[in-house]
Each structure stands twice: as C-alpha cells, then as structure tokens.
C-alpha cells in the first residue's frame, strides 16, 4: 500500500539557473512527481521567493480559492497576488523554465536554493535564502514551545 507521507518534498539543495532561466529539479523531487504521474509543476510567487506545487496539490488550493467570498478584501488580495501569479511549468529533461516575470519578482539570480516544504518546495535566491535561514535559526528556540503545544 502506498504511503503518501513518503511522497513529500523534503531537504534543501543549491542549484544554478541557466541563462534562459531553466532550473534542474533534484532527482528526489522528480521521483515524487513521477510517483504522482505528474510531468509539470505549478510555480507562483510567495514572500520573497517562488513556490512550486505538483498539479494535484495546486488543484486543492484552487478548489478552496474558487469558493472565497467575492467582496472580501483579504480573499481578493490572496487571489491577485498568489493565485494570479501561478504558471504551469512543464518538466523537460529534468528541468523547468521559470518565466522571467516570476524570476524578477522573487529576485532570482544565477544561484538558487530549493527548500522542501512537504507538499511544495520553495525556490529562493541564494543570498535571500541565507538571510531567511538566519532569521529562522534565531527564531527557532523561541517558537519551539509553540510547536510543542501543537504536538510536534
């Protein structure tokens, strides 16, 4: 029996974007997509980085978003920023092409870091990632109690 908890994006790895904006997807991430019979990722913008989803996981997000209230300002901001930025990026020869508008929005230069987030992974500019990781490292002792209260 297949265990979906084993088919999650985990770990961090450094990569290089080529001159056209193509990104090699790590073999362990490609294996997850292969198990899901998925040949592309949906990539969108999120807080100083990009985030990539398998199509099934993105579909779940869309199903929730489509029912958001029309006149709710938070819902509209979410759709305008997060949902509208989504672009399907086909996986070709183990790579995806990240569109230039998304690369610019996330400030991606040549060196990037992929950060597994279980049902998705983030794509960070290397310098921005190092700054974010330092913030997370400093905050981790403080938030540990909250995590403990959640049963983690």
N, CA, C and O of each residue as an XYZ file, in Angstrom:
608
protein
N       0.835     -1.186      0.000
C       0.000      0.000      0.000
C       0.881      1.252      0.000
O       1.838      1.342      0.769
N       0.560      2.198     -0.851
C       1.339      3.419     -0.982
C       1.096      4.346      0.212
O      -0.047      4.576      0.607
N       2.173      4.871      0.778
C       2.076      5.787      1.900
C       2.375      7.203      1.412
O       3.526      7.506      1.098
N       1.352      8.094      1.338
C       1.576      9.444      0.800
C       2.549     10.275      1.628
O       3.109     11.245      1.118
N       2.762      9.921      2.881
C       3.693     10.672      3.722
C       5.131     10.508      3.221
O       5.997     11.324      3.538
N       5.383      9.456      2.441
C       6.711      9.233      1.873
C       6.922      9.998      0.572
O       8.047     10.078      0.080
N       5.866     10.554      0.017
C       5.941     11.249     -1.267
C       5.854     12.759     -1.080
O       5.022     13.424     -1.698
N       6.716     13.290     -0.230
C       6.712     14.710      0.085
C       8.060     15.337     -0.263
O       9.088     14.660     -0.293
N       8.035     16.639     -0.523
C       9.255     17.375     -0.852
C       9.989     17.736      0.435
O       9.473     18.482      1.267
N      11.204     17.195      0.588
C      11.997     17.445      1.789
C      13.429     17.814      1.397
O      13.898     17.483      0.308
N      14.098     18.496      2.296
C      15.514     18.805      2.118
C      15.750     20.139      1.439
O      14.829     20.791      0.947
N      17.028     20.523      1.431
C      17.480     21.764      0.788
C      18.604     21.419     -0.167
O      19.408     20.523      0.090
N      18.648     22.148     -1.275
C      19.750     21.935     -2.210
C      20.001     23.203     -3.012
O      19.092     23.984     -3.294
N      21.271     23.376     -3.369
C      21.672     24.546     -4.162
C      21.707     24.177     -5.638
O      22.091     23.072     -6.021
N      21.290     25.144     -6.451
C      21.248     24.926     -7.893
C      21.624     26.212     -8.606
O      21.748     27.272     -7.993
N      21.801     26.096     -9.907
C      22.133     27.245    -10.732
C      21.115     27.370    -11.850
O      20.822     26.401    -12.550
N      20.570     28.586    -12.015
C      19.708     28.851    -13.155
C      20.592     29.070    -14.372
O      21.628     29.728    -14.271
N      20.204     28.535    -15.511
C      20.977     28.828    -16.714
C      20.546     30.182    -17.273
O      19.654     30.825    -16.721
N      21.168     30.613    -18.353
C      20.917     31.949    -18.903
C      19.479     32.148    -19.360
O      19.019     33.286    -19.457
N      18.754     31.058    -19.645
C      17.362     31.163    -20.071
C      16.378     31.063    -18.904
O      15.170     31.209    -19.092
N      16.893     30.817    -17.709
C      16.024     30.700    -16.539
C      15.553     29.280    -16.271
O      14.560     29.069    -15.575
N      16.270     28.305    -16.825
C      15.906     26.907    -16.578
C      16.544     26.439    -15.274
O      17.671     26.805    -14.939
N      15.785     25.620    -14.554
C      16.200     25.106    -13.259
C      16.129     23.591    -13.273
O      15.092     23.012    -13.599
N      17.238     22.950    -12.917
C      17.252     21.485    -12.784
C      16.545     21.112    -11.489
O      16.865     21.630    -10.419
N      15.588     20.215    -11.599
C      14.845     19.746    -10.431
C      15.593     18.544     -9.858
O      15.933     17.627    -10.605
N      15.858     18.528     -8.546
C      16.609     17.409     -7.960
C      15.917     16.066     -8.238
O      14.692     15.988     -8.332
N      16.724     15.027     -8.364
C      16.200     13.692     -8.671
C      15.160     13.254     -7.643
O      14.157     12.641     -8.009
N      15.380     13.556     -6.367
C      14.415     13.121     -5.344
C      13.067     13.814     -5.526
O      12.033     13.215     -5.233
N      13.052     15.056     -6.000
C      11.795     15.748     -6.279
C      11.149     15.197     -7.557
O       9.929     15.056     -7.630
N      11.970     14.891     -8.552
C      11.441     14.302     -9.792
C      10.795     12.952     -9.516
O       9.785     12.607    -10.129
N      11.378     12.185     -8.591
C      10.804     10.884     -8.232
C       9.406     11.042     -7.631
O       8.514     10.244     -7.917
N       9.219     12.051     -6.814
C       7.905     12.315     -6.224
C       6.906     12.624     -7.331
O       5.793     12.098     -7.332
N       7.298     13.470     -8.266
C       6.418     13.804     -9.384
C       6.120     12.572    -10.238
O       4.997     12.390    -10.708
N       7.126     11.737    -10.432
C       6.945     10.511    -11.223
C       5.940      9.578    -10.551
O       5.077      9.010    -11.219
N       6.051      9.419     -9.231
C       5.102      8.576     -8.492
C       3.682      9.100     -8.620
O       2.723      8.329     -8.599
N       3.551     10.410     -8.754
C       2.237     11.033     -8.884
C       1.796     11.110    -10.355
O       0.732     11.650    -10.660
N       2.608     10.574    -11.249
C       2.335     10.639    -12.688
C       2.137     12.086    -13.137
O       1.227     12.397    -13.905
N       3.005     12.956    -12.643
C       2.922     14.381    -12.960
C       4.170     14.800    -13.717
O       5.284     14.443    -13.334
N       3.987     15.551    -14.781
C       5.131     15.956    -15.597
C       5.312     17.470    -15.619
O       5.964     18.009    -16.513
N       4.735     18.155    -14.634
C       4.942     19.594    -14.545
C       4.711     20.068    -13.122
O       4.178     19.347    -12.278
N       5.128     21.295    -12.885
C       4.943     21.954    -11.595
C       4.160     23.239    -11.821
O       4.238     23.836    -12.895
N       3.416     23.660    -10.827
C       2.774     24.968    -10.859
C       3.603     25.855     -9.936
O       3.782     25.554     -8.756
N       4.107     26.959    -10.498
C       5.001     27.855     -9.763
C       4.316     29.207     -9.618
O       3.735     29.727    -10.571
N       4.391     29.773     -8.409
C       3.841     31.102     -8.160
C       4.721     31.837     -7.150
O       5.660     31.266     -6.596
N       4.406     33.101     -6.921
C       5.196     33.937     -6.019
C       4.684     33.834     -4.590
O       3.492     33.644     -4.349
N       5.620     33.966     -3.641
C       5.265     33.907     -2.219
C       6.379     34.537     -1.391
O       7.479     33.989     -1.322
N       6.113     35.667     -0.769
C       7.013     36.269      0.219
C       8.504     36.130     -0.085
O       9.196     35.370      0.592
N       9.000     36.829     -1.062
C      10.430     36.896     -1.396
C      10.994     35.642     -2.053
O      12.209     35.528     -2.217
N      10.145     34.714     -2.425
C      10.614     33.515     -3.110
C       9.519     33.036     -4.046
O       8.460     33.656     -4.146
N       9.776     31.939     -4.726
C       8.749     31.267     -5.515
C       8.403     29.975     -4.808
O       9.191     29.453     -4.020
N       7.231     29.469     -5.093
C       6.818     28.195     -4.506
C       6.275     27.329     -5.635
O       5.524     27.794     -6.493
N       6.677     26.045     -5.614
C       6.297     25.101     -6.675
C       5.446     23.984     -6.083
O       5.766     23.423     -5.035
N       4.363     23.678     -6.774
C       3.431     22.638     -6.357
C       3.287     21.590     -7.453
O       3.362     21.915     -8.638
N       3.080     20.335     -7.063
C       2.605     19.334     -8.005
C       1.188     19.758     -8.392
O       0.504     20.419     -7.611
N       0.749     19.383     -9.583
C      -0.564     19.838    -10.058
C      -1.711     19.426     -9.139
O      -2.634     20.214     -8.933
N      -1.681     18.215     -8.581
C      -2.763     17.779     -7.688
C      -2.854     18.663     -6.443
O      -3.950     19.006     -5.999
N      -1.708     19.027     -5.888
C      -1.708     19.888     -4.708
C      -2.186     21.299     -5.056
O      -2.882     21.933     -4.262
N      -1.815     21.787     -6.234
C      -2.287     23.100     -6.688
C      -3.799     23.060     -6.913
O      -4.496     24.030     -6.613
N      -4.301     21.960     -7.434
C      -5.740     21.814     -7.660
C      -6.512     21.976     -6.357
O      -7.576     22.594     -6.350
N      -6.001     21.436     -5.259
C      -6.654     21.566     -3.954
C      -6.721     23.030     -3.521
O      -7.715     23.468     -2.942
N      -5.666     23.773     -3.802
C      -5.646     25.197     -3.464
C      -6.691     25.944     -4.288
O      -7.418     26.786     -3.761
N      -6.764     25.633     -5.587
C      -7.750     26.298     -6.454
C      -9.176     25.982     -6.013
O     -10.040     26.859     -6.031
N      -9.424     24.741     -5.619
C     -10.775     24.353     -5.197
C     -11.220     25.148     -3.974
O     -12.401     25.467     -3.839
N     -10.296     25.464     -3.096
C     -10.639     26.293     -1.938
C     -10.785     27.760     -2.345
O     -11.687     28.449     -1.869
N      -9.906     28.233     -3.219
C      -9.912     29.639     -3.616
C     -11.171     30.015     -4.388
O     -11.673     31.131     -4.255
N     -11.674     29.104     -5.181
C     -12.841     29.419     -6.015
C     -14.078     29.719     -5.167
O     -15.011     30.364     -5.646
N     -14.097     29.264     -3.929
C     -15.234     29.495     -3.045
C     -15.057     30.674     -2.097
O     -15.898     30.905     -1.228
N     -13.977     31.416     -2.259
C     -13.764     32.570     -1.389
C     -14.797     33.651     -1.705
O     -15.240     33.775     -2.847
N     -15.173     34.425     -0.703
C     -16.197     35.453     -0.931
C     -15.705     36.563     -1.864
O     -14.581     37.051     -1.748
N     -16.566     36.935     -2.772
C     -16.251     37.927     -3.795
C     -15.869     39.286     -3.213
O     -14.984     39.955     -3.747
N     -16.510     39.697     -2.146
C     -16.298     41.037     -1.614
C     -15.412     41.080     -0.368
O     -15.433     42.059      0.377
N     -14.649     40.038     -0.150
C     -13.722     40.002      0.975
C     -12.364     40.511      0.508
O     -11.768     39.933     -0.401
N     -11.870     41.581      1.115
C     -10.628     42.189      0.638
C      -9.425     41.267      0.806
O      -8.551     41.244     -0.060
N      -9.357     40.506      1.900
C      -8.234     39.574      2.089
C      -8.252     38.494      1.009
O      -7.203     38.123      0.484
N      -9.435     37.991      0.680
C      -9.551     36.970     -0.371
C      -9.106     37.533     -1.717
O      -8.429     36.851     -2.487
N      -9.482     38.763     -1.996
C      -9.092     39.375     -3.269
C      -7.596     39.616     -3.355
O      -6.996     39.427     -4.414
N      -6.991     40.028     -2.261
C      -5.540     40.212     -2.252
C      -4.843     38.870     -2.479
O      -3.892     38.784     -3.256
N      -5.311     37.835     -1.806
C      -4.762     36.483     -1.966
C      -4.831     36.032     -3.424
O      -3.852     35.527     -3.974
N      -5.979     36.216     -4.035
C      -6.142     35.794     -5.435
C      -5.280     36.647     -6.357
O      -4.626     36.120     -7.256
N      -5.273     37.953     -6.142
C      -4.486     38.840     -7.012
C      -2.985     38.566     -6.921
O      -2.279     38.610     -7.928
N      -2.505     38.287     -5.721
C      -1.066     38.096     -5.547
C      -0.636     36.657     -5.778
O       0.250     36.392     -6.590
N      -1.258     35.734     -5.068
C      -0.788     34.353     -5.058
C      -1.349     33.522     -6.209
O      -0.587     32.892     -6.943
N      -2.651     33.513     -6.372
C      -3.285     32.675     -7.389
C      -2.970     33.192     -8.789
O      -2.641     32.403     -9.675
N      -3.065     34.494     -9.001
C      -2.865     35.025    -10.354
C      -1.431     34.888    -10.852
O      -1.177     34.964    -12.054
N      -0.495     34.687     -9.931
C       0.902     34.531    -10.335
C       1.253     33.130    -10.811
O       2.353     32.906    -11.315
N       0.338     32.193    -10.660
C       0.635     30.784    -10.940
C       0.817     30.508    -12.435
O       0.030     30.944    -13.275
N       1.879     29.772    -12.725
C       2.180     29.366    -14.093
C       2.587     27.900    -14.077
O       3.428     27.485    -13.279
N       1.983     27.123    -14.965
C       2.372     25.721    -15.078
C       3.684     25.644    -15.851
O       3.809     26.186    -16.949
N       4.651     24.962    -15.259
C       5.985     24.829    -15.846
C       6.242     23.347    -16.136
O       6.515     22.576    -15.215
N       6.157     22.947    -17.398
C       6.391     21.538    -17.742
C       7.820     21.105    -17.417
O       8.770     21.868    -17.591
N       7.949     19.894    -16.952
C       9.248     19.304    -16.657
C       9.777     18.679    -17.948
O       9.188     17.737    -18.479
N      10.895     19.215    -18.444
C      11.501     18.720    -19.669
C      12.965     18.419    -19.399
O      13.715     19.297    -18.972
N      13.371     17.190    -19.644
C      14.745     16.749    -19.410
C      15.199     17.070    -17.982
O      16.349     17.441    -17.749
N      14.265     16.919    -17.030
C      14.594     17.131    -15.622
C      14.661     18.584    -15.194
O      15.100     18.888    -14.084
N      14.222     19.497    -16.080
C      14.288     20.930    -15.763
C      12.947     21.594    -16.022
O      12.115     21.090    -16.777
N      12.756     22.748    -15.371
C      11.624     23.612    -15.689
C      12.174     24.970    -16.115
O      13.269     25.363    -15.712
N      11.418     25.667    -16.917
C      11.743     27.036    -17.293
C      10.913     27.953    -16.411
O       9.684     27.939    -16.472
N      11.580     28.743    -15.598
C      10.879     29.703    -14.745
C      10.733     30.991    -15.543
O      11.736     31.578    -15.949
N       9.499     31.443    -15.775
C       9.293     32.664    -16.561
C      10.010     33.871    -15.958
O      10.158     33.978    -14.741
N      10.447     34.763    -16.820
C      11.238     35.911    -16.377
C      10.487     36.789    -15.383
O      11.101     37.326    -14.461
N       9.170     36.950    -15.547
C       8.439     37.801    -14.599
C       8.466     37.221    -13.184
O       8.549     37.975    -12.214
N       8.399     35.908    -13.052
C       8.488     35.299    -11.721
C       9.909     35.383    -11.175
O      10.103     35.628     -9.984
N      10.905     35.181    -12.041
C      12.302     35.306    -11.585
C      12.555     36.710    -11.063
O      13.186     36.886    -10.021
N      12.063     37.710    -11.788
C      12.256     39.102    -11.370
C      11.541     39.386    -10.054
O      12.109     40.017     -9.162
N      10.314     38.931     -9.930
C       9.528     39.173     -8.722
C      10.206     38.590     -7.484
O      10.184     39.208     -6.419
N      10.806     37.409     -7.614
C      11.473     36.760     -6.483
C      12.939     37.181     -6.353
O      13.614     36.781     -5.405
N      13.432     37.980     -7.293
C      14.827     38.417     -7.242
C      15.805     37.279     -7.454
O      16.896     37.275     -6.884
N      15.413     36.306     -8.279
C      16.301     35.162     -8.510
C      17.437     35.562     -9.432
O      17.225     36.122    -10.508
N      18.634     35.265     -8.990
C      19.813     35.445     -9.815
C      20.291     34.070    -10.245
O      19.484     33.146    -10.333
N      21.538     33.913    -10.508
C      22.064     32.637    -11.007
C      21.998     31.518     -9.965
O      21.583     30.403    -10.283
N      22.403     31.805     -8.730
C      22.438     30.779     -7.691
C      21.138     30.792     -6.893
O      20.713     31.830     -6.385
N      20.511     29.608     -6.793
C      19.251     29.477     -6.064
C      19.325     28.308     -5.087
O      20.198     27.445     -5.188
N      18.394     28.300     -4.145
C      18.273     27.214     -3.180
C      16.837     26.707     -3.244
O      15.891     27.494     -3.209
N      16.681     25.391     -3.336
C      15.372     24.754     -3.274
C      15.176     24.239     -1.862
O      16.048     23.578     -1.300
N      14.008     24.553     -1.292
C      13.715     24.232      0.096
C      12.416     23.431      0.152
O      11.343     23.956     -0.143
N      12.521     22.155      0.533
C      11.341     21.301      0.623
C      10.394     21.747      1.713
O      10.815     22.056      2.828
N       9.107     21.781      1.386
C       8.050     22.180      2.316
C       6.926     21.153      2.301
O       5.749     21.503      2.396
N       7.296     19.890      2.182
C       6.382     18.756      2.214
C       5.478     18.696      0.978
O       5.780     17.935      0.059
N       4.385     19.463      0.912
C       3.507     19.401     -0.257
C       3.933     20.365     -1.360
O       3.278     20.458     -2.398
N       5.010     21.065     -1.135
C       5.510     22.050     -2.100
C       6.992     22.264     -1.819
O       7.525     21.746     -0.838
N       7.654     23.030     -2.686
C       9.003     23.465     -2.351
C       9.189     24.898     -2.790
O       8.583     25.361     -3.757
N      10.056     25.598     -2.044
C      10.338     26.991     -2.341
C      11.595     27.097     -3.190
O      12.487     26.251     -3.124
N      11.645     28.157     -3.988
C      12.807     28.472     -4.815
C      13.264     29.866     -4.402
O      12.568     30.854     -4.635
N      14.442     29.934     -3.787
C      14.979     31.174     -3.237
C      16.239     31.601     -3.978
O      17.013     30.759     -4.432
N      16.441     32.893     -4.100
C      17.757     33.414     -4.450
C      18.684     33.021     -3.296
O      18.299     33.123     -2.131
N      19.881     32.580     -3.606
C      20.800     32.070     -2.582
C      21.046     33.084     -1.458
O      21.004     32.718     -0.283
N      21.298     34.331     -1.797
C      21.576     35.353     -0.783
C      20.356     35.609      0.097
O      20.475     35.713      1.318
N      19.180     35.708     -0.528
C      17.956     35.919      0.248
C      17.681     34.714      1.151
O      17.226     34.872      2.284
N      17.962     33.498      0.637
C      17.747     32.303      1.449
C      18.642     32.319      2.683
O      18.187     32.005      3.783
N      19.896     32.676      2.510
C      20.824     32.697      3.642
C      20.328     33.661      4.724
O      20.434     33.363      5.914
N      19.787     34.818      4.316
C      19.238     35.779      5.272
C      18.005     35.198      5.963
O      17.861     35.298      7.181
N      17.120     34.591      5.175
C      15.897     33.995      5.736
C      16.231     32.857      6.691
O      15.617     32.731      7.751
N      17.200     32.033      6.319
C      17.577     30.909      7.170
C      18.143     31.402      8.500
O      17.862     30.812      9.543
N      18.928     32.466      8.479
C      19.463     33.029      9.725
C      18.333     33.520     10.625
O      18.368     33.307     11.837
N      17.317     34.183     10.032
C      16.155     34.621     10.813
C      15.445     33.414     11.426
O      15.076     33.433     12.600
N      15.259     32.369     10.625
C      14.574     31.168     11.115
C      15.385     30.499     12.227
O      14.830     30.057     13.233
N      16.693     30.432     12.035
C      17.562     29.796     13.033
C      17.487     30.538     14.364
O      17.441     29.907     15.420
N      17.472     31.871     14.325
C      17.388     32.662     15.556
C      16.020     32.533     16.214
O      15.922     32.565     17.440
N      14.965     32.388     15.420
C      13.602     32.298     15.952
C      13.256     30.908     16.462
O      12.348     30.758     17.280
N      13.960     29.900     15.996
C      13.571     28.522     16.290
C      13.476     28.217     17.783
O      12.498     27.595     18.197
N      14.445     28.622     18.618
C      14.305     28.330     20.057
C      13.041     28.950     20.660
O      12.405     28.344     21.522
N      12.681     30.133     20.218
C      11.508     30.836     20.753
C      10.212     30.137     20.335
O       9.283     30.032     21.135
N      10.143     29.660     19.093
C       8.899     29.042     18.620
C       8.785     27.572     18.988
O       7.734     26.965     18.783
N       9.834     26.999     19.519
C       9.815     25.574     19.863
C       8.675     25.220     20.811
O       8.081     24.149     20.683
N       8.361     26.093     21.753
C       7.262     25.816     22.685
C       5.934     25.768     21.945
O       5.098     24.907     22.221
N       5.738     26.681     21.016
C       4.500     26.679     20.217
C       4.392     25.379     19.444
O       3.320     24.778     19.379
N       5.497     24.943     18.860
C       5.495     23.683     18.124
C       5.178     22.511     19.055
O       4.444     21.593     18.688
N       5.729     22.555     20.237
C       5.458     21.510     21.238
C       3.975     21.484     21.598
O       3.386     20.413     21.742
N       3.374     22.660     21.742
C       1.954     22.750     22.053
C       1.095     22.180     20.918
O      -0.023     21.726     21.161
N       1.608     22.201     19.681
C       0.885     21.638     18.526
C       1.136     20.141     18.393
O       0.567     19.491     17.516
N       1.977     19.598     19.252
C       2.247     18.160     19.209
C       3.403     17.783     18.315
O       3.530     16.626     17.915
N       4.243     18.739     17.997
C       5.412     18.463     17.136
C       6.637     18.322     18.001
O       7.731     18.089     17.489
